[in-house]
Amino acid sequence: MKIKQVFFTIVISAVTAFGVMWGYSSYVKAGNTFAGQEKGIIPANYKLAKLTEGNTTPPGAVDFTQSAAAALPTVVHIKTKTNAKQVSNNLPKSQNRNPFSDLFDDDMLQQFFGNRNGGGYVPEQRASGSGVIISQDGFIVTNNHVVENADELTVTLNNKRSYTAKVVGRDPAYDLAVIKIDATGLPFLLYGNSDDVKIGQWVLALGYPLNLETTVTAGIVSAKSRSLGLNKGTKLNSAVESFIQTDAAVNQGNSGGALINTGGELIGINSAIASPTGYYSGYSYAIPVNIVKKVVDDIIKYGNVQRGFLGVATANTYDLPETEKTRLNLKYSGDGLVITDVSANSAAVEAGLKKGDIIKSVNGISVTLPSELQELVTRYKPSDKINIVVSRDGKDISTSATLKNNMGTFAIVKAENTTLSKLGADFVNLDPKKAKEYGVPGGVIVKKINEGALSDQSRMRDGFIIVKVNDKEVKNMDELSKAIGSSKSVTISGFYPGSDGLYDYPIMLDSE
């Protein structure tokens, strides 16, 4: 009996030892692949990306020489000069009046006491940036912030030849501008398609950083449709931001330069960096070329950007707080954009869109971020139709919306008078009833101050009512335009409702 027990014990021990050894051997051969995964199982995202087992490197050698060679002659160095200016305060005439003005003339007072309007002095400024030639006859695209307020523009090509440039048009909402030099037969960069840009693909950034010669850096696209709030400084409620984010090194001076793909096509205009120091810290941002093409085309054709508005405020379905979901009676939980507000008399209202609707796609392109929707809509002009698919009460509904301009009509918006545009504000005529109430024959209301001379050189506020220019009475916008004319400097006089006395704002303007 004892012999049998010993035998069985030996057999069991041997089988156990063999099993442990076999199992360990198999484990070692397979490698320690658990850690949440199993060897041989390829997830769907790798199959869709065509990266299978044993093929962990994308096909094709990475070589930037051809694309760089094609793009280098098309990227230019833009140098700007802004003349010295006198900046006024916002005190009314009655408060500006010197107590000795009855005894001495104004010139003598200014000699002793300085500017009688209490203004400051802004010295001459010089800066530089980059630009991209987009046509053989000298049209160049760059950033608005590179050329705004500049009195002189000098463009230097890659071959060191320099030209004087003029601004064709600019738009702070997009941070884009078009300038032109008098030349023909120039090399230019072909447009790509920013919709085809993929996260992870190689890109090159070209420009003139830190006043260096033409510089090429490489990186990958690290994100798309970034909205960073960088354009809020434009004082516009409708700033457009849907940046391509890359890790290609970009520094001061790169603004307005080219972001290209490995095929040498323009896919974006480099515009900003995210940095605590002001120098490159790992991320740079470019305006997608599909937006650039629209803006450039409008500026050349119309003199300003023809932007279509849908008239909705949206939020990602996953970002919406529970309280807001309850308020909107939202039961949808998929991808899309929740409409949180609809503007009156907008294209959205006429298309039947409502609060709580989920926008799923525009013209067949899915949207999940407000910046994506903004980028798609901003490619169209007033009177253009777009197709929208929304989810409402669990059902998908297709509708079309005819976009409007920012004034709520379908008309093409004409370019403003050049001089008034330089002032940088939205103007409306003073209502005759209000004029009578204020005791003036007429005037022009500064409805909203944007980027321009008024913002840069004065402390004028929205709501100011202009009644004189250079002591000449103005009763409407036509008279305001004629009074300013081609003057290099003007003094704009007016008042704020509820305040006593007239305010004077000396403004320097270009002579062009």
Secondary structure as GFF3:
##gff-version 3
##sequence-region A 1 512
A	DSSP	alpha_helix	2	30	.	.	.	ID=ss1
A	DSSP	alpha_helix	44	48	.	.	.	ID=ss2
A	DSSP	alpha_helix	65	71	.	.	.	ID=ss3
A	DSSP	three_ten_helix	72	74	.	.	.	ID=ss4
A	DSSP	beta_strand	75	82	.	.	.	ID=ss5
A	DSSP	beta_strand	85	87	.	.	.	ID=ss6
A	DSSP	alpha_helix	93	96	.	.	.	ID=ss7
A	DSSP	alpha_helix	106	113	.	.	.	ID=ss8
A	DSSP	beta_strand	120	122	.	.	.	ID=ss9
A	DSSP	beta_strand	125	133	.	.	.	ID=ss10
A	DSSP	beta_strand	139	142	.	.	.	ID=ss11
A	DSSP	alpha_helix	144	147	.	.	.	ID=ss12
A	DSSP	beta_strand	152	156	.	.	.	ID=ss13
A	DSSP	beta_strand	162	171	.	.	.	ID=ss14
A	DSSP	beta_strand	176	181	.	.	.	ID=ss15
A	DSSP	three_ten_helix	194	196	.	.	.	ID=ss16
A	DSSP	beta_strand	202	207	.	.	.	ID=ss17
A	DSSP	three_ten_helix	209	211	.	.	.	ID=ss18
A	DSSP	beta_strand	215	226	.	.	.	ID=ss19
A	DSSP	three_ten_helix	230	234	.	.	.	ID=ss20
A	DSSP	beta_strand	243	246	.	.	.	ID=ss21
A	DSSP	beta_strand	258	260	.	.	.	ID=ss22
A	DSSP	beta_strand	266	273	.	.	.	ID=ss23
A	DSSP	beta_strand	284	288	.	.	.	ID=ss24
A	DSSP	alpha_helix	289	302	.	.	.	ID=ss25
A	DSSP	beta_strand	312	316	.	.	.	ID=ss26
A	DSSP	alpha_helix	322	327	.	.	.	ID=ss27
A	DSSP	beta_strand	337	342	.	.	.	ID=ss28
A	DSSP	alpha_helix	347	350	.	.	.	ID=ss29
A	DSSP	beta_strand	358	362	.	.	.	ID=ss30
A	DSSP	beta_strand	365	366	.	.	.	ID=ss31
A	DSSP	alpha_helix	370	377	.	.	.	ID=ss32
A	DSSP	beta_strand	385	392	.	.	.	ID=ss33
A	DSSP	beta_strand	395	402	.	.	.	ID=ss34
A	DSSP	alpha_helix	418	423	.	.	.	ID=ss35
A	DSSP	beta_strand	425	429	.	.	.	ID=ss36
A	DSSP	alpha_helix	432	438	.	.	.	ID=ss37
A	DSSP	beta_strand	444	449	.	.	.	ID=ss38
A	DSSP	alpha_helix	453	457	.	.	.	ID=ss39
A	DSSP	beta_strand	465	469	.	.	.	ID=ss40
A	DSSP	beta_strand	472	473	.	.	.	ID=ss41
A	DSSP	alpha_helix	477	484	.	.	.	ID=ss42
A	DSSP	beta_strand	489	495	.	.	.	ID=ss43
A	DSSP	beta_strand	503	508	.	.	.	ID=ss44
###
